[in-house]
Amino acid sequence: MNTLQRTKLLWAKLGILSGLTIAEALTTLQALSLLLSILTFLIAVPIAHLVFSKSERLEQLFFVGLLAVCPGLIFFSSRINNDVLVQFFLMFAFWRLLLFWRKSEQKNWLLASAAVALGILTKMNAVLLLPVLGLALPLKRFSSRTKLVLAAQSAFLLLAIAGWFIVLRFFIEQTNLVANAPQLHQITNLEQTWVSFLRFRPWAILQHPVIDTLNSDFPRNAFFEYYFRSMLGGTSFSGLHVLILLYLIAFFLLPVVLFGCIRTFRERSAAPLLLLLFVLIGAHLLFRAFYPYASSQDFRYTALVAIPLAYFTVQGAAHAGHLQGFLRGSIVFFIATAAAFPLALALGL
């Protein structure tokens, strides 16, 4: 019996011991998922205060608003799996990393490391935050001795909390990183070409707005197109009209994100956000290369990328000069449309 099977058995035993029926257990887990999703979102508020100054109230509001209505993040609250819990740990870890970056308090570094370790115990994609920590530490203005001590303390925490799990899963049980990979449908296997990693065609997304990997006509072998759909709610099979409108607005905002990246690239305060964006996207591309399945391209594996995307969207709008009002208006329209998406799903529009 491997770790995954033991985990399922543990949950089953806990359900039996609690005296709950299957329906009651599912309802309880659903409520816990919703609670964790709310707690995860609430962490976005102190993050907004860290990445924007006190005078940038409107920027803080837009940043939190974009995260609050991102369909890829909202849909976590409806799931009963480990994605919900790992996102909480990763959001907490990045918040503490930002506090460490701003205030140089070593306790925040240790808390960030401990949160990543707990995330690894929850789901292995939490390991993707380790390179962000590893690259942020050398950039911090500390002495070499202090950096070595912090690195050693972080390594100790990671090994003490999650080391046994990594040894058990990968060296003793020799479990695959993607435990259900052998069960994935053969039609979801993807060819390895450079085009599939780089291609992004807005017209193809509009032609096939909903992800349907078992449909032979669906262009599943395009990483960024699949990622874009899954981030904005393309995994759902209703709310099609709102979904297309959401895509169109997001297409318009992509240059704003790029502009925000360019304008803040040399700002030291933006370094953790740039690291998070490029490390997560790069690591996800590598993951897709080693596990060439359509589902390997899903946004949920690197959902924390929503933080830098929201940040650079707001920065791009703020640095646009005389276009600032127009761009901010487009962001408001994006938020309103995204907020209408769950309602459209409920009504089947």
Phi, psi and chi 1 to 4 in degrees:
 res  aa     phi    psi   chi1   chi2   chi3   chi4
   1 MET       -  123.9 -177.0 -178.7  -65.6      -
   2 ASN   -87.7 -179.2   58.8   32.1      -      -
   3 THR   -62.2  -40.9  -53.3      -      -      -
   4 LEU   -61.5  -44.1 -178.7   62.5      -      -
   5 GLN   -66.8  -39.0  -68.3  169.1  -32.8      -
   6 ARG   -62.2  -39.7  -72.1 -164.3 -171.2   98.9
   7 THR   -63.0  -45.2  -56.3      -      -      -
   8 LYS   -61.5  -41.8  -69.7  179.9  177.7  178.9
   9 LEU   -64.4  -39.1 -178.4   60.8      -      -
  10 LEU   -61.6  -46.2  174.9   62.1      -      -
  11 TRP   -62.1  -39.9  -80.6  109.2      -      -
  12 ALA   -63.1  -43.7      -      -      -      -
  13 LYS   -64.8  -39.7  -72.5 -178.7  176.8  178.4
  14 LEU   -63.0  -38.5  -73.3  173.9      -      -
  15 GLY   -63.9  -41.6      -      -      -      -
  16 ILE   -66.2  -44.7  -66.4  170.4      -      -
  17 LEU   -65.6  -32.1  -69.1  173.5      -      -
  18 SER   -75.9  -12.0   63.1      -      -      -
  19 GLY    78.4   14.2      -      -      -      -
  20 LEU   -89.2  146.0  -61.9  175.2      -      -
  21 THR   -75.2  169.8   65.1      -      -      -
  22 ILE   -59.9  -43.6  -66.1  177.2      -      -
  23 ALA   -62.9  -41.8      -      -      -      -
  24 GLU   -68.3  -38.2  -69.7  171.1  -22.3      -
  25 ALA   -64.5  -41.9      -      -      -      -
  26 LEU   -64.2  -41.1  -71.5  174.5      -      -
  27 THR   -63.3  -41.1  -58.1      -      -      -
  28 THR   -63.8  -45.0  -57.5      -      -      -
  29 LEU   -64.2  -37.3  -71.2  172.9      -      -
  30 GLN   -62.3  -42.5 -172.8   74.6   72.8      -
  31 ALA   -64.7  -39.5      -      -      -      -
  32 LEU   -64.9  -38.6  -71.9  173.7      -      -
  33 SER   -61.8  -43.2  -68.4      -      -      -
  34 LEU   -63.3  -43.4  176.5   60.1      -      -
  35 LEU   -62.5  -45.0  177.2   61.3      -      -
  36 LEU   -63.5  -38.1  -83.4  171.6      -      -
  37 SER   -63.9  -40.2  -64.2      -      -      -
  38 ILE   -64.8  -44.9  -66.5  171.3      -      -
  39 LEU   -62.3  -39.7  -69.3  174.4      -      -
  40 THR   -61.7  -44.8  -57.7      -      -      -
  41 PHE   -64.6  -38.5  164.8   69.8      -      -
  42 LEU   -60.5  -27.7  -71.0  177.0      -      -
  43 ILE   -65.8  -23.3  -62.6  174.5      -      -
  44 ALA   -63.4  -26.3      -      -      -      -
  45 VAL   -66.4  -53.8  177.0      -      -      -
  46 PRO   -64.7  -28.3   18.5  -30.4      -      -
  47 ILE   -63.1  -41.7  -72.4  177.9      -      -
  48 ALA   -59.8  -38.9      -      -      -      -
  49 HIS   -68.9  -25.1  -69.8  -60.2      -      -
  50 LEU   -83.3  -36.8  -71.0  170.6      -      -
  51 VAL   -89.7  -13.0  -63.2      -      -      -
  52 PHE  -125.7  151.2  -63.4  103.0      -      -
  53 SER   -74.9  169.0   65.2      -      -      -
  54 LYS   -62.4  -30.9  -68.8 -177.4  178.7  179.2
  55 SER   -76.7  -14.9   61.4      -      -      -
  56 GLU   -93.4   59.3  -64.6  175.8  -46.8      -
  57 ARG   -64.6  -43.5  -63.8  -72.6 -175.2  179.0
  58 LEU   -65.2  -39.1 -168.2   56.7      -      -
  59 GLU   -63.2  -41.0  -76.0   80.0   -0.4      -
  60 GLN   -61.5  -41.4  -67.3  176.9   12.0      -
  61 LEU   -63.8  -44.8  176.8   62.8      -      -
  62 PHE   -65.8  -39.7  -79.4  133.8      -      -
  63 PHE   -60.0  -51.5  173.3   79.8      -      -
  64 VAL   -65.4  -37.9  174.5      -      -      -
  65 GLY   -62.8  -42.0      -      -      -      -
  66 LEU   -62.1  -42.1  -75.7  169.8      -      -
  67 LEU   -69.1  -34.2  -67.7  177.3      -      -
  68 ALA   -67.0  -27.7      -      -      -      -
  69 VAL  -113.5    9.4  -61.4      -      -      -
  70 CYS   -67.6  114.2  176.1      -      -      -
  71 PRO   -56.1  -37.8  -26.5   36.0      -      -
  72 GLY   -62.0  -28.3      -      -      -      -
  73 LEU   -86.9  -37.5  -64.5  178.7      -      -
  74 ILE   -60.8  -40.4  -68.4  172.7      -      -
  75 PHE   -68.1  -13.6  -71.0  165.7      -      -
  76 PHE   -61.8  -32.2  -82.8  121.9      -      -
  77 SER   -66.9  -17.3   61.8      -      -      -
  78 SER   -95.4   -1.3   65.8      -      -      -
  79 ARG   -98.7  148.7  -66.7  169.2  179.6  162.0
  80 ILE  -115.7   79.1  -56.0  176.7      -      -
  81 ASN  -157.2 -177.0   58.2   20.8      -      -
  82 ASN   -79.3   -5.9   50.6    3.5      -      -
  83 ASP   -60.3  -37.3  -73.4  -36.1      -      -
  84 VAL   -65.1  -47.6 -174.9      -      -      -
  85 LEU   -69.6  -40.9 -176.8   57.0      -      -
  86 VAL   -66.0  -33.8   75.7      -      -      -
  87 GLN   -65.7  -34.8  -68.1  -50.8  -41.1      -
  88 PHE   -63.2  -48.0  170.8   77.2      -      -
  89 PHE   -63.0  -40.0  -74.7  131.3      -      -
  90 LEU   -70.8  -39.8  -67.1 -178.3      -      -
  91 MET   -63.4  -42.8 -175.4   76.5   87.5      -
  92 PHE   -62.5  -43.0 -179.4   86.3      -      -
  93 ALA   -62.2  -43.4      -      -      -      -
  94 PHE   -69.3  -36.1 -171.1   66.2      -      -
  95 TRP   -58.6  -46.3  169.2   41.3      -      -
  96 ARG   -67.6  -33.2  -73.6  -63.7  167.9  171.0
  97 LEU   -64.3  -41.0  176.0   62.0      -      -
  98 LEU   -64.7  -39.2  -72.2  172.7      -      -
  99 LEU   -62.9  -41.8  -82.3  170.3      -      -
 100 PHE   -62.1  -40.8  169.3   72.4      -      -
 101 TRP   -66.0  -38.5 -171.9  -97.5      -      -
 102 ARG   -82.6  -43.0  -75.2  -75.0  -61.1  -87.5
 103 LYS  -108.6   -8.0  -60.2 -176.8  178.0 -178.6
 104 SER    60.5   28.0  -60.0      -      -      -
 105 GLU   -87.3  121.4  -65.4  175.5  -13.4      -
 106 GLN   -66.8  -25.8  -64.4 -177.0   16.0      -
 107 LYS   -62.6  -32.3   67.8  175.7 -177.4  180.0
 108 ASN   -68.9  -34.3  -72.1  -47.7      -      -
 109 TRP   -63.1  -43.5  171.2  -99.2      -      -
 110 LEU   -68.5  -38.2  -62.1  177.4      -      -
 111 LEU   -65.7  -38.8  -75.0  170.1      -      -
 112 ALA   -62.9  -43.1      -      -      -      -
 113 SER   -64.5  -43.2  -59.0      -      -      -
 114 ALA   -64.5  -38.9      -      -      -      -
 115 ALA   -65.8  -39.1      -      -      -      -
 116 VAL   -64.0  -41.6  172.4      -      -      -
 117 ALA   -61.4  -43.1      -      -      -      -
 118 LEU   -64.8  -35.0  -69.0  171.2      -      -
 119 GLY   -64.1  -38.2      -      -      -      -
 120 ILE   -64.6  -38.4  -68.6  171.9      -      -
 121 LEU   -62.9  -28.1  -74.3  179.2      -      -
 122 THR   -83.3  -49.3  -52.8      -      -      -
 123 LYS  -158.5  140.1 -170.0  168.7 -175.7  175.9
 124 MET   -69.2  -17.9  -78.3  -55.3  -60.4      -
 125 ASN   -69.1   -8.8   61.2  -51.7      -      -
 126 ALA   -64.3  -21.6      -      -      -      -
 127 VAL   -63.3  -18.8   77.6      -      -      -
 128 LEU   -65.7  -18.3  -61.6 -179.8      -      -
 129 LEU   -82.9  -14.3 -151.9   58.6      -      -
 130 LEU   -61.2  -44.0  -71.2 -179.9      -      -
 131 PRO   -62.2  -30.7  -21.4   31.9      -      -
 132 VAL   -65.2  -45.5  178.6      -      -      -
 133 LEU   -63.8  -43.6  -64.2  178.4      -      -
 134 GLY   -64.8  -31.1      -      -      -      -
 135 LEU   -86.9  -28.0  -68.7  170.4      -      -
 136 ALA   -71.7  -36.9      -      -      -      -
 137 LEU   -60.4  -47.7 -175.4   58.2      -      -
 138 PRO   -62.7  -25.4  -22.7   33.5      -      -
 139 LEU   -80.5  -12.7  -64.3  175.1      -      -
 140 LYS   -75.3  143.8 -165.5   75.4  177.7  112.0
 141 ARG   -84.4   70.9  -69.0  170.3  179.5  170.2
 142 PHE  -120.2  166.0  -77.2  150.9      -      -
 143 SER   -70.8  158.5   65.5      -      -      -
 144 SER   -60.8  -36.0  -62.2      -      -      -
 145 ARG   -64.6  -43.9 -177.8  178.9  179.4  -81.6
 146 THR   -62.3  -41.3  -58.5      -      -      -
 147 LYS   -63.9  -40.2  -69.4  178.1 -177.2  178.0
 148 LEU   -65.9  -40.6  -73.4  172.7      -      -
 149 VAL   -63.3  -44.3  169.8      -      -      -
 150 LEU   -64.3  -40.6  -72.4  174.2      -      -
 151 ALA   -63.5  -41.5      -      -      -      -
 152 ALA   -65.8  -42.1      -      -      -      -
 153 GLN   -63.7  -40.7  -69.3  173.8  -23.3      -
 154 SER   -64.0  -44.4 -178.1      -      -      -
 155 ALA   -62.0  -40.0      -      -      -      -
 156 PHE   -63.0  -45.1  173.9   78.2      -      -
 157 LEU   -61.7  -44.2  -84.1  174.5      -      -
 158 LEU   -62.5  -43.3  -71.9  165.1      -      -
 159 LEU   -70.1  -39.3  -70.2  172.8      -      -
 160 ALA   -67.6  -37.9      -      -      -      -
 161 ILE   -87.4  -45.6  -63.2  173.0      -      -
 162 ALA  -117.1   -5.7      -      -      -      -
 163 GLY   -59.7  -43.7      -      -      -      -
 164 TRP   -60.8  -36.8   65.4  -90.0      -      -
 165 PHE   -68.1  -41.4  175.1   72.3      -      -
 166 ILE   -64.9  -42.4  -65.5  172.4      -      -
 167 VAL   -63.8  -45.1  171.2      -      -      -
 168 LEU   -62.2  -46.3  172.9   65.2      -      -
 169 ARG   -75.4  -44.1  180.0  170.1  177.5 -178.8
 170 PHE  -100.3  -23.4  -63.9  107.3      -      -
 171 PHE  -106.0  -34.7  -65.9   96.7      -      -
 172 ILE   -91.1  -55.5  -62.4  176.6      -      -
 173 GLU   -82.3  -22.0  -64.4 -179.3  -13.4      -
 174 GLN    53.7   47.9  -62.9 -176.9  -15.2      -
 175 THR   -77.1  144.7  -51.7      -      -      -
 176 ASN   -66.6  147.3 -161.6  -51.5      -      -
 177 LEU   -57.1  -42.1 -178.9   61.7      -      -
 178 VAL  -101.4  100.2 -179.6      -      -      -
 179 ALA   -62.2  -30.7      -      -      -      -
 180 ASN   -97.8   13.8   65.6  -24.1      -      -
 181 ALA   -55.4  -41.8      -      -      -      -
 182 PRO   -64.0  -21.0  -22.4   34.6      -      -
 183 GLN   -91.1   -6.7  -74.4   77.4   46.2      -
 184 LEU   -69.4  143.2  -68.0  175.6      -      -
 185 HIS   -64.8  138.9 -160.6  -71.1      -      -
 186 GLN   -61.4  -27.3  -71.7  -59.2  -50.5      -
 187 ILE   -67.8  -19.0 -161.1  173.1      -      -
 188 THR   -85.2   -4.7   65.8      -      -      -
 189 ASN   -65.8  140.9  -71.7    0.9      -      -
 190 LEU  -119.3  148.5  -55.4  175.4      -      -
 191 GLU   -76.9  148.5  -66.2 -178.4    5.2      -
 192 GLN   -96.9   99.4  -58.5  -79.4   41.9      -
 193 THR  -134.3  153.1   63.9      -      -      -
 194 TRP   -62.1  -35.3  -76.6  107.2      -      -
 195 VAL   -60.6  -39.8  174.0      -      -      -
 196 SER   -65.6  -25.2   64.6      -      -      -
 197 PHE   -86.9  -22.6  -72.5   97.2      -      -
 198 LEU  -110.9  -18.1  -58.4  174.7      -      -
 199 ARG   -69.7  134.9 -178.7  167.4   51.3 -167.0
 200 PHE  -146.3  105.2 -175.3   79.3      -      -
 201 ARG  -118.2  105.4  -57.3  161.7  -61.4  171.8
 202 PRO   -56.1  -37.8  -26.3   35.3      -      -
 203 TRP   -64.9  -34.8   58.5   89.7      -      -
 204 ALA   -67.9  -35.3      -      -      -      -
 205 ILE   -66.5  -40.0  -66.2  173.7      -      -
 206 LEU   -71.9  -32.1  -66.0  175.7      -      -
 207 GLN   -69.4  -34.8  -73.7  175.3  -16.1      -
 208 HIS  -128.7   74.8  -58.4  -85.8      -      -
 209 PRO   -69.8  -26.3   24.4  -32.6      -      -
 210 VAL  -105.0  134.4  177.1      -      -      -
 211 ILE   -69.0  125.5  -66.5  172.5      -      -
 212 ASP  -144.3   80.7 -173.2    5.7      -      -
 213 THR   -67.4  -23.6   54.4      -      -      -
 214 LEU   -85.2   -4.1  -63.0 -179.1      -      -
 215 ASN   -88.0  121.6 -176.0  -10.6      -      -
 216 SER   -64.7  -21.8   58.4      -      -      -
 217 ASP   -83.0  -13.7  -65.9  -31.8      -      -
 218 PHE   -75.5  129.3  177.4   74.5      -      -
 219 PRO   -77.0   74.6   29.1  -33.4      -      -
 220 ARG   -76.4  -20.3   67.9 -178.5   71.4   85.4
 221 ASN   -92.0   58.8 -162.0   11.7      -      -
 222 ALA  -150.2  100.4      -      -      -      -
 223 PHE   -54.7  -55.7  175.1   84.0      -      -
 224 PHE   -69.4  -28.8  -74.2  106.4      -      -
 225 GLU   -68.7  -44.9  -67.9  175.1   13.1      -
 226 TYR   -63.4  -44.7 -166.9  107.3      -      -
 227 TYR   -61.0  -43.5 -166.4   83.0      -      -
 228 PHE   -60.8  -47.2 -177.2   89.2      -      -
 229 ARG   -60.8  -48.1  -69.5 -175.3 -174.6   93.8
 230 SER   -67.2  -29.8   62.8      -      -      -
 231 MET   -70.3  -32.9  179.1  173.1   64.1      -
 232 LEU  -104.4   16.1  -65.9  176.9      -      -
 233 GLY    97.1   15.6      -      -      -      -
 234 GLY   -72.9    0.8      -      -      -      -
 235 THR   -85.7   -4.1   52.9      -      -      -
 236 SER   -96.0  157.1  -57.6      -      -      -
 237 PHE  -112.4   21.6  -72.8   85.7      -      -
 238 SER  -145.2  178.0   57.4      -      -      -
 239 GLY    68.8   33.3      -      -      -      -
 240 LEU   -63.9  -40.9 -168.8   59.1      -      -
 241 HIS   -65.3  -43.2  -62.6   89.2      -      -
 242 VAL   -66.8  -37.4  176.8      -      -      -
 243 LEU   -61.5  -45.8 -178.0   61.2      -      -
 244 ILE   -64.1  -41.5  -68.1  175.3      -      -
 245 LEU   -62.2  -40.4 -179.0   58.3      -      -
 246 LEU   -62.4  -41.5 -165.4   59.5      -      -
 247 TYR   -60.1  -45.6  -74.4  167.9      -      -
 248 LEU   -61.3  -42.4  -70.2  171.7      -      -
 249 ILE   -66.7  -40.4  -60.6  168.0      -      -
 250 ALA   -64.5  -37.6      -      -      -      -
 251 PHE   -58.4  -41.7  -69.2  147.9      -      -
 252 PHE   -65.4  -34.5  173.5   75.7      -      -
 253 LEU   -82.1  -14.9  -70.2  178.8      -      -
 254 LEU   -57.4  -45.1  -74.4  176.2      -      -
 255 PRO   -62.3  -30.0  -21.8   33.2      -      -
 256 VAL   -65.9  -41.1 -177.7      -      -      -
 257 VAL   -60.9  -46.5  176.1      -      -      -
 258 LEU   -61.6  -42.1 -179.7   60.6      -      -
 259 PHE   -62.6  -41.7 -177.6   58.7      -      -
 260 GLY   -63.3  -38.4      -      -      -      -
 261 CYS   -62.3  -45.2  -76.4      -      -      -
 262 ILE   -65.3  -43.7  -65.5  171.2      -      -
 263 ARG   -70.2  -28.1  -71.8  -56.9  -59.0  -97.5
 264 THR  -106.4    7.5   58.3      -      -      -
 265 PHE   -58.6  -36.8 -171.0   78.4      -      -
 266 ARG   -95.0    0.9  -66.5 -172.8  177.9 -178.1
 267 GLU   -80.4  126.6  -66.2 -177.9    9.8      -
 268 ARG   -63.2  -32.7 -174.2  169.2 -179.3   80.3
 269 SER   -65.6  -23.1   59.4      -      -      -
 270 ALA   -89.2   -4.0      -      -      -      -
 271 ALA   -56.5  -48.2      -      -      -      -
 272 PRO   -61.4  -34.0  -21.9   34.0      -      -
 273 LEU   -72.0  -39.2  -67.2  142.0      -      -
 274 LEU   -64.9  -42.5  -74.5  166.0      -      -
 275 LEU   -60.1  -45.2  -76.2  174.8      -      -
 276 LEU   -61.4  -44.1 -174.6   65.4      -      -
 277 LEU   -63.1  -53.2  176.8   62.7      -      -
 278 PHE   -75.2  -34.8  -69.3  113.2      -      -
 279 VAL   -67.9  -45.2  167.1      -      -      -
 280 LEU   -66.5  -44.0  -71.4 -173.1      -      -
 281 ILE   -65.7  -43.1  -67.1  -62.9      -      -
 282 GLY   -62.8  -43.8      -      -      -      -
 283 ALA   -66.1  -36.5      -      -      -      -
 284 HIS   -67.0  -37.6 -157.8  150.6      -      -
 285 LEU   -63.1  -40.0  -73.7  167.1      -      -
 286 LEU   -65.2  -41.9  -77.0  174.0      -      -
 287 PHE   -59.2  -43.8  174.3   69.2      -      -
 288 ARG   -63.4  -34.4  155.7   64.9  177.1   79.8
 289 ALA   -68.4  -39.6      -      -      -      -
 290 PHE   -81.6  -26.1  -77.3  100.8      -      -
 291 TYR  -126.3   81.6  -66.9   90.7      -      -
 292 PRO   -78.4   67.6   30.2  -34.6      -      -
 293 TYR  -120.1  152.6  -55.8  100.6      -      -
 294 ALA   -58.6  -41.7      -      -      -      -
 295 SER   -68.4  -16.0   58.0      -      -      -
 296 SER   -69.2  -10.8  -61.3      -      -      -
 297 GLN   -96.1    7.2  -55.9  168.4  128.2      -
 298 ASP   -72.6  143.2 -160.2  -77.3      -      -
 299 PHE   -59.6  -28.9  168.9   75.0      -      -
 300 ARG   -62.4  -22.7   65.4 -169.7  176.9   92.4
 301 TYR   -70.5  -30.7  -69.3  112.0      -      -
 302 THR  -132.5   46.8   50.5      -      -      -
 303 ALA   -62.8  -21.5      -      -      -      -
 304 LEU   -65.8  -13.2 -146.5   62.1      -      -
 305 VAL   -64.1  -16.8   80.0      -      -      -
 306 ALA   -61.6  -28.6      -      -      -      -
 307 ILE   -65.2  -56.9  -66.5  175.9      -      -
 308 PRO   -64.0  -33.0   19.0  -30.4      -      -
 309 LEU   -63.7  -43.8  -73.2  178.8      -      -
 310 ALA   -64.7  -41.0      -      -      -      -
 311 TYR   -62.3  -48.2  172.4   79.1      -      -
 312 PHE   -73.1  -25.8  -69.3  121.0      -      -
 313 THR   -63.5  -47.3  -59.8      -      -      -
 314 VAL   -66.6  -41.4  176.0      -      -      -
 315 GLN   -65.4  -39.0  -73.5  -72.1   16.0      -
 316 GLY   -61.8  -41.6      -      -      -      -
 317 ALA   -67.7  -40.1      -      -      -      -
 318 ALA   -68.0  -30.1      -      -      -      -
 319 HIS   -93.0    8.0  -75.7   89.0      -      -
 320 ALA   -81.9   -1.5      -      -      -      -
 321 GLY    68.4 -124.1      -      -      -      -
 322 HIS   -69.0  -14.2   63.6  -79.8      -      -
 323 LEU   -87.7    1.6  -67.7  176.3      -      -
 324 GLN   -57.1  -46.8 -173.8  174.1   12.8      -
 325 GLY   -62.4  -40.9      -      -      -      -
 326 PHE   -64.4  -44.7  174.4   72.7      -      -
 327 LEU   -68.6  -37.9  -68.8  174.0      -      -
 328 ARG   -65.8  -36.6  -74.4 -174.6  174.2 -178.0
 329 GLY   -61.9  -37.4      -      -      -      -
 330 SER   -67.0  -35.2   68.3      -      -      -
 331 ILE   -66.4  -40.7  -65.6  174.1      -      -
 332 VAL   -60.9  -42.1  171.3      -      -      -
 333 PHE   -64.7  -38.3 -171.5   46.0      -      -
 334 PHE   -62.5  -44.8  176.2   85.6      -      -
 335 ILE   -63.9  -43.1  -69.2  174.1      -      -
 336 ALA   -63.7  -40.6      -      -      -      -
 337 THR   -66.8  -44.4  -53.0      -      -      -
 338 ALA   -63.6  -36.5      -      -      -      -
 339 ALA   -67.5  -29.3      -      -      -      -
 340 ALA   -77.2  -16.2      -      -      -      -
 341 PHE   -62.3  -48.8 -173.5   60.2      -      -
 342 PRO   -60.0  -34.7  -22.5   33.5      -      -
 343 LEU   -65.8  -40.8  179.7   61.7      -      -
 344 ALA   -63.9  -36.6      -      -      -      -
 345 LEU   -63.4  -42.6  -72.1  176.6      -      -
 346 ALA   -66.9  -35.4      -      -      -      -
 347 LEU   -89.4   -8.3  -61.3  176.5      -      -
 348 GLY    68.6   32.4      -      -      -      -
 349 LEU   -75.9      -  -60.4  176.0      -      -
